[in-house]
Amino acid sequence: MESSGYCESFSSDVEDFDLEDDDFSSANINGRLVISGCPSTFPVTGGRGIVFGPEDNSSDCDVEDQPDDSICRGRGISVATDTRNIKFEIFSTRIHKIQRKSCVFYSLMVLKTDELDRDKAMIERRYSDFAVLYKALKKGNHNLLEKVAFPGKVFGQKSNLNSEVIESRRSAFESFLQNIYLQKEVCLHPAFREFFYLPELREATENLKGGELKYSLKLLLNSLHLQVKLCDQVREIIATLAAIVVIHEAQSKFEEAEHYATVALELIQEDHFSSYLIPLLDTAVKLRWKLQKDKTTLERHLSRVQRMSGIDADCSFTLRELAVTRFAK
């Protein structure tokens, strides 16, 4: 049997994250080429695992027209996902050339396997992003990753851009994420949150500041789905929901804004220390007035919270102010 001419180490010491220079330009390696945006097909969970089916034509990536998720369909959300019902699937890879250097991007989708999952949640990450996550988790708790393999450097004749190397890493990254997510302490680790949500949430906030509402909403919805599936901190999910409310209200989509505000308030419950409680209640009251819905219960709740906290809604931060300053230092 002829040797493939290379070997890839699976080492616990990942020192060099830089990919080698190469003459490759943007090309498809596994699955279809993904430049940006959403794929035309999405994994659908069923009785026999994951299959690829056509995307529902009732909604697409143009979330400004009709965002399609559990909240808009009136189902609410659950922040207590069973880790055994989450699957990490790298559905596509691509090589992208930046100036003189080429790198591989892995398109990762997070799926719930216990039901038909229509809440699309995907990110695109490089090898170096996976390596940073691995090293951060290992630094905090060496025993946590004692039996978790991670693909190291490539030695021999083939480069990081070789299709065999990319496929090997794709499979290894899926196993890596699947294994670490079973550890309860991982999902709240800062490095885990940085890998899955924070880059897009920061970008969404900057776009919101600049008035790019459509793109900001797209990023926020995707991040929200990831946060819910991967059990992010409730206060962070509330902050994302609040930003989505701000955008829908600015777009005069009051029905959608009211849906997300209601879900956020259900998560807050009676947490009078939440900085989002009064602004959300105040916004929800105004939205129900615009929609000609009964607002009596919300008004009573708002009055009670204002009385207990000593803070009037007019003196509190607005929901938009909280949204645009979310990551302010």
Secondary structure by P-SEA (a helix, b strand, c coil): ccccccccccccccccccccccccccccccccccccccccbbbbbccccbbbbccccccccccccccccccccccccccccccccbbbbbcbbbbbbcccbbbbbbbbbbbbcccccccbbbbbbcaaaaaaaaaaaaaacccccccbbbbcccccccccccaaaaaaaaaaaaaaaaaaaacccccccaaaaaacccaaaaaaaaaaaacaaaaaaaaaaaaaaaaaaacccaaaaaaaaaaaaaaaaaacaaaaaaaaaaaaaaaacccccccaaaaaaaaaaaaaaaacccaaaaaaaaaaaaaaacccccccccaaaaaaacccc
